[in-house]
Amino acid sequence: MSTPSRPPLDLSLYLVTDTVLCGAYGVAATVAAAVRGGVTAVQLRDPHATDDDLVTLGRSVAAALYGTGVPLLVNDRVHLVEAIGAQGAHIGQSDLGVAEARTILGPDAYLGLSAQTVAHVAAARRLTPHAIDYLGVGPIWAQTTKPDAAAPGGLGRLRAVLAASPWPCVAIGGIGAERAALVRAAGAAGVAMVSAICGRRDPEAAARDIRSAWDRATTIDREKVRP
């Protein structure tokens, strides 16, 4: 595979949407507010939506992101990326295979892959070069938004995955403003969150608090951070 033309992603503050948590406020409005607060990438996730409903929802989110430069990635359903007008997709270990996902997406769309272990990283390294753009690592701490998620691995496992990965990694699971600094100090390229923004009374302020904590983390003494 030739070198892709897609520029690197800014994973600093990565929002994963939750339609139920967003409630009456709405997913598109939550995304728009969160981007004003500093979100740099958005993943559209609604495992209970039909394909048609996800396309409708996705198009409303894409419209909210228009002109911001913030990319929209579709969770799992790679075949809907083009219809939604998104810039890429994110898949898990049990979803569509990376090679097939890349074939559907073409060379210029983004593709992220979930990884929980060093073994997952090792398997990903055997893929065609440039097949994926980043790894989503987690859950780091206990979380409640994804009942079928793996057990939390803590900062120790995060550091192990980071050390093995040639790709930038975004950490997810139990992360809010109070833990963003710990994740950055461990070496992650960004933090992903769901309930820390979705369903909040003021999603913009919630995102701004996390972004501020992330930006301040450059001054943290890494030697003081413990698992």
Secondary structure, 3 states (H helix, E strand, C coil): CCCCCCCCCCCCEEEECCHHHHHHHCHHHHHHHHHHCCCCEEEECCCCCCHHHHHHHHHHHHHHHCCCCCCEEEECCHHHHHHHCCCEEEECCCCCCHHHHHHHHCCCCEEEEEECCHHHHHHHHCCCCCCCCEEEECCCCCCCCCCCCCCCCHHHHHHHHHHHCCCCEEEECCCCHHHHHHHHHHCCCEEEECCCCCCCCCHHHHHHHHHHHHHHHHHCCHHHCCC
